């Protein structure tokens, strides 16, 4: 399966044609993860890394290219993921040289963060794209299960692990129940006009994402004519399906348009 951001434009076009509407915390323990990833690469890892050489971003860029030097700017970008009524009291995390750090303490249970490229799926050609900055604001159930996965991926990346090693560790951690299970009601806002989701779609369209254990997209009617659920993506590495529902406005209240990407 192609990466999520690579397929967004195609699915959105189909959804819009059918609907005629505007689409509108503490990091986990690292020692075990790093120990598991110290073994020689498997055949699968070698094949995946050979494919990376042909990708537009074949390897990790210097770390500075992924960082936002101004914490105030990153805080503002993270907050832009959700309407101000939600993000103003949310906890804000920013990326530093040793992982994500708390920039602003929250009080409403939401956490806003700007994800980097290594949180996309394993076969996404933009896995190492330093321009990718995806603001999202997670509700409490999503904070408890989703953030530990982002922390773990980031920790492995900053420790110098390859893409193949990162996903090998994530799969193992999920299989061993070392990462929290998906909770009912887990969702996030992705309504930032300033985000950059990929070279193909830019900031795409404002939308909500709902996380569930592996599930057939038909269970939600995803992608069907007239369905507001534009698409669904299955992440077998993390045993998770994500449903996307476009909304009509950006977090600042302005209208979204079909060519807003």
N, C-alpha and C positions, 0 to 999 in steps of 0.2 A: 504494500500500500504506500502510496506517495505520502509525503509529509502534509500536515494539515494546511499550512499556509500556501503550499504550492497548488492545492486544489480549490482554494476559496473562491476564486473568480468564476470558475466553471460552475460550481454548485450554486453560487449566488445568482448567476444569470438564469439558471434553470428555475430557481425558486421564484425570482421576480417575474419571469415570463408567465409562470403559473398563477401567481398570487396577485399581480398588478398592484403591489404595495411597496412602499419604500422600506428597505431594510434598515431598514433602519439599522513556645517556639523555639525552642532551642534546637540547634542542629543535632542530628543523631550522632551516636558514637562513631568515630571515624576509624578506630584501630582495626576492627574486624574487616571493614570495607577495604582498607588499604592492604591488609594482609592477603585478602582473597585475590586482589588484583595484581599481586606481585609475581604470580606464576607465569611461565612462558605463554605467549599468545597461542590460542587454538587455531585450527585450520580456518574456522569461521571468522575469527578475528583477522587473520591474515588476508582473507578474501575481502572482508569489509574495508580494511585499510587500503587494499589495492584499488578498490573502487573509488575511495576518497581522492586518490591522486587525480582522477578524471573530473572531479567535482569543481565547481567554480570557486569554492573555498576549501581546498584540500586539507588544510591543517589550521591549527589555532594561530591567530594573529597575536602580536605582543599584547600582554594583558592590559596595558594602558588604553588600547583601542576599544576595549569593552567597558571601561570605567567612565563614569561621568564625574569630572573633577569637582564640580560644584554640587555639594550635597543639597543646597537649597533648590537647585534646578531639578535634581533627581526626585526630591520630595514632591515638588509641584507636578512633575510628570507622573509619578505614582498616583497622586491624588486625582489626576485627570481621568483615571479609569472609571470612576463612578460619579454620579451626581454629588454636588457639594453637600447636600443634606446627609449623605452617607459618609463621604470621604473626610469631612472636616473633623470628625471624632474618631477616625480610624487610626490604627497603628501604622506607621510608615517604616518600611525597611529599605535600606540603600546598600548597594554592593560596594564592599571595600576589598582590599588586597587579600584579606584572609576569609572572605565570605560576607554574607549579609549581616548588617548591623542595624540596630534600632535607631532611627533618626528622630522619631516622634512617638511617644507613648500614646496608645489609644484608649478609648473608654466605651466603645460600642460593640466590640467583638469582631469588627472587620479589620482586615490587614491589607494594605495596598503595597504593591511591589512592582518593580520594573524587571521583568524576566529578560534574560539574555538568550542568545541563540541555542545554547546547549540544552534547553528545555523542550526543543522540538522533537519529533520522532526520529528513530534511529536511521531511517532511510531518507531523511530530508536533506537535499543537497546544500541547504543553507545552515547546516548545523554549526559551522564555524564563522558565520557571517557577523562581523563585529558591528555592523550597522543596525542589526536587529535589536529593537527595544520594545518590549510588549508590556504596557501597563495593565495590571489587573488588580481588582479589589475583591478579596475572598470573604465569604461569610464565615461564621464560626465553625460549622461542620467542615467546610473546605479547608480552613486554616489547620484544623487538627490532622487531616490526612494528607493534604496536598503539599503544604509547606515543607514537611520533613523530606519529601521526595525532591523538591527543588534544592533544599539545603544539601542533601546527599550528592546530587548531581554536581552542584557547584563545588562542593568540597573535593570531589574526585577530579574535576577539571583543574582546580587550582593546585592540586597535588601532581599534576602532569600526566594524568591518565589519558589514554587514547579514547576515542569515541566508542570503539568496540568494548573496551574494558569498562567504561561507564555503564553501558547497557547490560553487560554481563553481570556487573555488581547489582544493578537495579533489579534485574530478573531474579537473581539469587535472594536478594533481600525480601522481595515480595513473596517468593515461594516459601521462605523460612519465617514469614510473618514478623520480620524485623522492622517493617514499615507499617504504620497504622492502616487499617482497612478503610475503605471508602464509607463515609457515613451518609445516611439518608438526608436529603435536603442540601447536599453540598453543591454550591454554585459560585459563580463569580461574575463580576461586571467587567466588560471590555468595551468601554464607550469613549476611549480617548481619541481625540482628533490629532494628537501629537505623536501617537505611537508609530512604530515602523515594524510591521509584521513580516515583511519579506521584500525582496527586490521586485517580485511579481505583483504584489497587491498594495504596497505601501502601508497606509494605516487601515486599509479595507473599509469596513462599515461597523458602526456601533452594534454590539450584540451582547447577549448573555450566554454563558456556558453552564451546562448542568452535567455533573459527573455521577456516573452510576457504574456498578460492576458490569463486566462484559455482557452486552445485551444486543440482540438484533435490532437494527434501526427501525424495522417495521413496527416494533412495540410502541414507538412514539409517532409513527407515521412520518418519519423524517424524509424530506425530499419529495413527498407526494404532492400532486396538484392541489393548491389551496391550503396546504399545511403551513402554519407559521414556523414549524420546525424545519429550518432550511436544510440542515445536513446533520450527519452523525459521523464520528470518527472512532475507529476501534484501535486501541493501543494494546496489543497483545503482550508487550513487554511488561506493562504495568497492570494488566488484567482490568482494563477500564474502557468504557465507552463515554464519549463526550458529545452531547447534543448542543447545537448552536441555534439560537433564535435571534435573528436580526431585529433591531428596534429602529424607530423612526428618527430619533434625535441623538446627538452627541451629548456627552456629560454636561457641557456648558449650555444646553438647551437649544442649540441651533439645529435646524433641520438637516438630515442626511439626504444625499442625492445619489442616484445610481452611479455617477461618475466620480464619486468622492474616494478615489484611491490613486 
